[in-house]
Every structure is written in C-alpha cells, then in structure tokens.
C-alpha cells in the first residue's frame, strides 16, 4: 500500500475502482435470524459481483442431500421451471416461465443483460404448465404432459374449488380444472389485472390461497432495484395484494416488500408468510433477504428504508414518516441469496429435525462475491416464528470452484407423501427429495 | 523553394470536430444532472448517463482521428495545455459514467454532478481555445508535397 501515498487524485480513483471490485462478503451466518449484522452501506463505481457460468447437470449428476435422504430427478429437459404445485391427487404441476423481457433503458441494462445470459437467467421460458403424474409415488412419473400452454410469463398457481388460478405477469387467469385432468383446452377467464406496465422489472407474480379459499394473496415485485426507473411507476408495486377469489376485487394487503417472490400459509395459524428479496448494490452484505410473517396493512420499508429504519440514501425525496412506519422482518436469510421458494414442512416426513419450519429455495444471485444462496435450506420455527440457524437441505448447485453453476433452485413444495419437490430453472429439472428407504 | 500561390492553405485537422462534439455532450450532462437534482425525475438522470456515454464514445473516435491527423502529417506539435484539459475531462468522465450507473439519487448527487461540473469547466476552457490538441501544421512549405 506504499504506492497509494504518492498517487495523484486520478490514481486514487482507479484504486477505488479496483477496491470496489474486490469488496468481499463476510460470513452469511451473521445475517440469519431476527437481528442480522448490518454493515455500513457503500456505493461503488462497479458493484462487487461474481457471475458463475450456467452449465446444467450431466446425466446422473444431482444436488447433494443430507444422509438419510435420497434425491431423484422427477423431470428434466423442461423450459425454465419456476414453480412446482402438487395437487391432492398426487399430480404435480410445473410452471415453466421466464420474464416477458424488457427494453434497455440505460447503458447499464446492456451489461446486466450479458450477466444474466451467462448465469442462465435469460433462457426462454415455456410459458406453460406441465403436469407430472406419479401415481405410485415412487418419484418416477409415469406421465409428463403439457397441461396448459401459451400463458404470459406465469408464476404463481393455486387450485381452489375446481378452478386453477394462474398468476400471469399481467393478470390472474382462472381455468376450470378438476384434478385428474391432463389437458386444459378452454381459454381462461381473467379474474383480476396485475401491475405489469410498460416497465416490468420484477415480473414474477407469486400467489397462494387463503386457508378458507376465499382470497388469493399475490406478491408483486418492485419496478426497479431502488426507484431508479422513477417513483411514479412504483405505484402498486413492491406489495402483496389480497384478491377476492369470486369477484376479483383486490386491495393492497401489505406494502414495502421489495420483491415478495413467494408466499406460504403457516399450517395451524393460517398466518401468511413471504420470502422477500431486498435491494442490491450497496454492499455484499446488504441487504439481507428475509422470511417474514405479513401483517395486514403492514409496510416493510421499500424503498425508503431496509430492515426497519435503515434509510436508503439513494431514494429521493425521502419520507421520514414512512421510514418510521417500516416493520422489521422476522428472519434474515443473509444477503443476495435470492430466496424464491417457501413452503412449510408437514411434520417429520423427511426427518425429525424438519418437523416444524419452512423450506426456502435460494436461487442465488451474482450481486455478491463470494456467491451466497444456490441451495435449499430449512428454517426451523419455534413459537410459530422462525428461530435458530437454518439447515442446508439441497446443496452443490454450484460447482466446488464456484465458477460454474449446474442449477438454481426456485419454487419448493411438499408432495402428498411429504417428499420435497424443487424446481430448478437452470438445470431445467424438477428434483424430489424423500426419506431414503434401506439406504437407497 | 517558394510556395506556389493557391497552395498556401493548410489541411484542416480532423480531430477537433469530434472533440467538440463529444465535449458538447459531456457539458450537456451538467444541465441534465442539474435538472435531475431539481425535480428528481429519473429520466433526467437517464439522459445524463446516455450523454456521458456518447461523450466517451466520441472521445474514442476523437483519439482515433488524432492518430490519423498525426499519421497524415497534418498535426503539428502537441499543445500540452489543451491536451491536459481534454485528457483530464475524458478521464473524469470515465469515472463519472460509472458513478452515473448507480441507481437513483446517488447516481447524480453529490459525486456525479460535481464531476460533471469540473468536466464542464475544463471543456469550456478547451473549447474556447479551439478544441485542438495539436498545433496545425501548414503544408506546402516543406517536404510534404
């Protein structure tokens, strides 16, 4: 560092540029739980990142699961599978989709397009739902067929009262559907519009039905990282809606949730939970993504602040009243894990340690070095709230050198046998994790 | 050897046009930065980053034409003051374009608009001096014809 003392101002700037690129993330375990360690926010010339190259899985390769469990590929060769949704009869719906694509706004958008393509995030989505039928429950489907095609960037699905609700990126569409059916040919009817707009930055619309089936909760992501596309187009974004299932009337249920990528209802309490992806580009350890219970009318900070009252200096004009209102989330998942899937466990179907808690699919992101996420974890619960350190369930999506990535987990679900089903949108596979029988 | 009448003209340098064009874009970014600070409308910040990007592309083009000017023997000796003003402005603009890739308010305030202001002052000086990095060499006086 002797050299830097004699650097001219220009030299220091180059030094700052290089230093920015090598700002390494710390130990993610310091950011799990209700009080994550939050370092000071930094602004960079080039934000730290690390982009693994997507390579997919070779035949026979799988993610790693803990001892006592086995993993099978239920389906391969899919088109960007995002969500898995088991039906009561055992059939599993697989939503294959990617974003509708956006036009570049700034020079930066061309660069991020290249980054996305390298990481396998730009592959064409199927815009369809595939049905997997595994009638004998051995994890090997006897049937794989397209249930419904030509959807518009679908993501969330919910089956209530012989109707399949599909959250396309711009609307909830309802199809008459009885489990057992293997094809939907009638056109869907629109239940409610969803914000999609000319800009549709976070395109996924996550969805879950209320316990009584009368409401659908829909997660809508923000239209930017941190309002850089203008505050006016954030109207109705970064929010969770409550949609009446029969009339389609909708209201904002919670706001300030930057990207509520998935929702789940806690068994027993009926409480709505969400996994939310937080903002980027203020450091490798900011801001932790989170798992939280969602309060009716609650405001969770975006864009004004994060993790309660930590103001974001990039937002102008600021709103101190909103900052003061911001609710601290229940549980930090550490930064840039990109949690995209969440499902509650149903007793000891996989292992006694997974009796009470939630599985979270961490897609992983490139906004951090070293990479974080790229795994499915189990978050234990106590007193109906997440509590304690998470347990890795599916790992080794990344190659050991972290330069290449085989797959990236998205949606997670439990099938009727209690096995964990995971969508993998880079491996283009659906994985099933079950308790191993006789060491198999 | 006497200069024939009618050949006493000089060949115009090629690079000043591109320096001036790029300089105009970089200076315009100060205006759009100012607009963004006054109304927080993100489109002004988008204008800024495109203007600076365009200015840098033209800086590259200008550099190529400077090399051509030298290669064609049109350029006289380097005018170091102008070279310095323009060179520093280009370097600061390179830093500035990275600052402007940040998201929202801090892409402009405070660092971005500060750099845009410094760049504009440097370029005003260079522009009033004629956007020339080198002296103009007159032809026909020597061995070139």
Interface residues (C-beta under 8 A of the other chain):
Chain A: X10 X13 X17 X43 X44 X45 X46 X105 X106 X107 X108 X224 X225 X226 X227 X228 X229 X230 X231 X281 X313 X314 X315 X316 X317
Chain B: X40 X41 X42 X43 X45 X46 X49 X50 X53 X88 X91 X95 X97 X98 X99 X101 X102 X103 X104 X105 X106 X107 X109
